[in-house]
Amino acid sequence: MAAPALLAADSAWITLTPREAAWLDALCEQIVPADRDPGARDAGVVHYIDKQLAGPLKRFRAAYRDGLAEFERAKPDFLKLPFDEQTAYLKTVETTSFFQMVVDHTMQGFYGDPSHGGNRGRASWKMMKIDRFLDHGPWQGHTHEVK
């Protein structure tokens, strides 16, 4: 299995193993794919989920471990498939509780405040052209970036 380049060099996982992170990254990138704007991968959504699984989303840790393992058993060649074939396969599992959980957490990581571990570079805020408005409030001067 070849992990995406952005993840391959990254060894700072808190909860996920590198293998789980690569599988989850592929799912998240399908949910919010890059186009003219960054997708889930560029926005660091897997890092958000990983960080939150060690904190507020800890109760979902076993569901991720089991769901990702089952996903790999069911479709071991998924990471090697072209994007369109991955999309076609995901249509067969999109109503499962595991996939719906991943969709929910992907959206949180993509659209949420970067201080929580996702939305790297305020990608979604820039896409929606709201980043400039978020610099005027009680948090003004906050970098909105995870250190």
N, C-alpha and C positions, 0 to 999 in steps of 0.2 A: 504494500500500500504506500503510495507516495502522498505525503502530507502537502498541503498547499504551502508555497514558499513562505508566506507570512507566518505560518504556524511552525514550520520546520525548524526555524532558527530560535524559536521561543521556548525556553525551558522553565518559565516561571509560572507553571500551573499550580493552582492552590488545591483544587478538588479533582479536576479531570486528569486523566492520564493523557499523554500526547496522542495516543490512538483514539481515545474518546473525543478529544478536542478536534482531531481531523474529521471524524465522522460528523460531529455536531456542526462544525464549520460548513461542511458540504450541505447539510440540511438548512442551516441558517441562510446561506448564500442563495439557495433555491427560494426561500421565503421572501427575502429582500435582495434580489439580484442587482448587481451593478449595471448601470446603463450610462447615461451621460453624467449621472451622479453616483457617488459611492454606494456600494451595497453593504450587506451585513459584514462581510469579511473586512472591508476597508474601515468600517465603523467600529470594529473590535467587539462585535456582539458576543462572540464566544468567550471573550475575556469578562464581559459583564456577567454572563451566566455562571462562569467558573467562580468568580468572586462572590456572587450572590448565593451560590450553593454552599458556601462556607459560612453564610450569615443568614439573612432573612428567608432565603429559599432552601434552607438546609433540609426541610421536610421533604423536598423533592429529590434529594440526592440519590436515594435507592431507585426511584422511578427513572432517573437518567441512566444510572448504571445498567439497570435491567433493560430499559428501552433501547439503548444504544447497542447492547449486546445482542438483543433479539433482532434488531434491524440488521446488524452485520451477519447474523446467522441466516436471515431470510434472503438477503441480497448481498452476498459477499463481494461481488464485483462492482457495487454501486459507485465507489470512488473513481473507478476507471472508466465509467460510462460518460459519453458526451452529455453536455448539459441538458439537451432536449430529451434524451432517454432517461436521465435522472428525473426530470419533470414528469414524464409519462408514468414512471414507477410511483412517484409520490402521489399521483392522483389516485392510486389504488389504496393508499393508506392514510389519506388526508382526513378521514373522519375518526381515526383512532384517537384515544385519549392521550397517548404519548405524543403524537404529532401535534395535536391541538395545544398541549402544554408547551412544546417547543415553539410553536407559532406565537403564543402569548408572551413567552419570555424573550423571543427574538424582537418582538415589537417594543417591549420595555427597554431592551438594550439598545435598540436603534433610535428610538425617539426620546428616551429619558435623558436626564442630566448626566453629562460625562463624569461627574464626580462619583457616580455609582459604578463606573467601570466600562461603559459602552459609549456609543455616540462619539467615537474618537474624532477629534478635530471639529466637533459640533457639526458633523456631516449632515445629519437630518435637519438640524436647525438652519444650516446654510441652504440646503435644498429647498426648504419651505420659506426661505428668506425671512426668518424670524430671529436669527442670531443677533442682529443689531438691537432688537427690542429687549433682549434678555440681558443686555449690558446696562440697563437703566433700572435699578431697583436696589433693595437692601443688600444684595449680594454684589453690587458693583465693585469691580476690582478683583473679584474672585476669578480665577483662571478657568474654571469649569473643566479642568483637566485633572486626571488622576496622576499622581506622582508615583 
